[in-house]
């Protein structure tokens, strides 16, 4: 079908350009997050392992290259989950007025869930917890997870402080995981 006039083509090309820029930014942020997770995996794994050992848990040790591979696969799973949940949230924007608010609240909840998945991930990996069980654990303990992840989210927004938050958050998440298990 032909478009009625060139105005529609201009609007369409602007929308395509906008979505291309947004997709590029999301991809760049995901690649950055995945790389930092992969690079930090052996270090964060050691921190989580020590916290679990202090609690008397038996920790599964991995070689550094296996730890990096596990972290990369885990980051890819989180990325797919993020995209799936964000696409599901777009439906809220169909509802006039309140839809934008619902989308914002849902997007914040997804961000908090994935942030918790990231920091609890090392303790989960040391305890050999499968991906679905990790999600179920976080949903089951949602109030504690919110109390942990929301302050971590806001601390990560503070320059310089955000350099020290991730290792401390991994340790805190590991200890919280132990407490929530008992």
N, C-alpha and C positions, 0 to 999 in steps of 0.2 A: 504494500500500500504506500502510496506517495503521501508525504507530509503536506498539509494544506499550504504552507508557505515556508519561507526560509527562517522565519522567527522560531519555529518549532525546532528546526535543525540546530540553531544556535543554542537554544535552551538545552537540548539533548546533549550537545557537545560539551557544554559547561558542566552538566551533571556527570557525564562520563569522566571528565577531567577531575572533578572534585572527588569522585569515588576512587579514581586511580591514585590521587595524592593521599587520601585517607588509607587506602590499602598499603601503599608504600610505607607510610609512617608506622602502621600497625606491624608490618613485616620487619621493619628496622628495630622496633622496640622488642619484638619477640626474639629476633636474632641476638640482640644485646643481652636480653635476660637469659636466653639459653646458653650463650657463651659464658656468662658470669657464673651460671649454675654449674656448668661442666668444669670450668677452671677451678671453682671453689669446692667441688665435690669431695676430693680426698681430705681437704682441710675440715670441711663441715662434717664429713663422715667421722673423722677422728674425734671431733668435739662431741658429737652425739654418742659415739661409742663409749667415750669416757663417762659421760653422764649416765648412760645405761649400766655400765659396769659398776659404778658407785652404788647403784640401787640393787646390785646383786643379780642383774639379768645376764643371761648368756648372749654374747654379741657375736654375730657372724662377721668375721673379718674378710675383706676383699683386697685383692691387689689394686693398686692405684688405677691401672688401665681399665680394669673391670668396673671400678667405681665411676670412672668418667663415662664409660659406655652406658652404665645404668642410669646415670644422671641425664645423659643426652636423650635416652629413650623416655625417661620420666618427663623431661621438659617437653618433648614432642607430644606426649599424651595430654599434658596440661594445656598445651597450645590448641590441640584439637578440641578438648573440652571447652576451653574459653571461646573459641569460634562458634561451636555449636550452641552454647548458652547465650552468647551475644546475638546470634541470629534468631534464637527463640524469643529474646527480649524485644526485638524489632517489632514484633506483632503488637506490643503495647502501644506503639506510636500511632496505630490506626485509630485508637480511641481519642477523640478530641479532648483537649484540656488535660484531663487526669492521666492520659496515656503517657505523656512526657514525664510526669512525676513518677508513675509506676516504672517506667523504663529506667529512670535515674536511680531509684531505690534498688531495683533488680540488678542493675549494672554494678552498683556499689557492693551489693551482697555477693555477686559473682567474684568481684575483685578480692573481697575479704576471704572468701572460700579458697580461692587459688593462692592467695598469700599464705594462708594457714597450711594449705597442701604443700607449699614450697618449704616452709620452715619445719613442719612436722615430718616432711619427707625423709630426712636423714634418719630420724628415730624409727620411722616405719620401715625403712630399708634395712636397718640393723636388726629389726625384729622380723624380717621377711614377710611383711604384711602385703598381700596383693592389692592392686589398685582399687578395685571395687570396695574392698574391706576398709581401705583408707578413707574413701568417701563416706561410707556408712559410719565409721568411727567419728569423723568430724561432724556429721549431721546429728548423730546421737548425742554428742557433747557440745551442741551448738552454742549454748550460753557461755561455757568456758572458752570455747574457741573465739567467740566474739570479744570476750574480755581480754583475750590475748592479742588477737589480730588487729583490732581497731587502733589501739595505741601504737602498735608496731607500724601500721600503715602511716599514721601521722608523723611518727618519728622518722620514717624513711623520706618524708618530704623536706626535712630540715637539712640544708647543706652542711657538710663536714660531719654532723652527727650520723648521717646515713652511712658513713664509712664504718662506724663501730656497731651499728644496730644488727646487721645480719649475723655475725658470730654469736652475739649475745642472745638473739632471738632463737637461733638453733639450739643453744644450750637450754634456754627457758622452755622451748617447745618440747625438748627431750625430757626434761624434768616434769613438765605438765603431762606428757604422755604416760610416764611412769605412774604419776599420781592418779590419773584418770583410769588406768588399768586396774588399780587396786581398789 
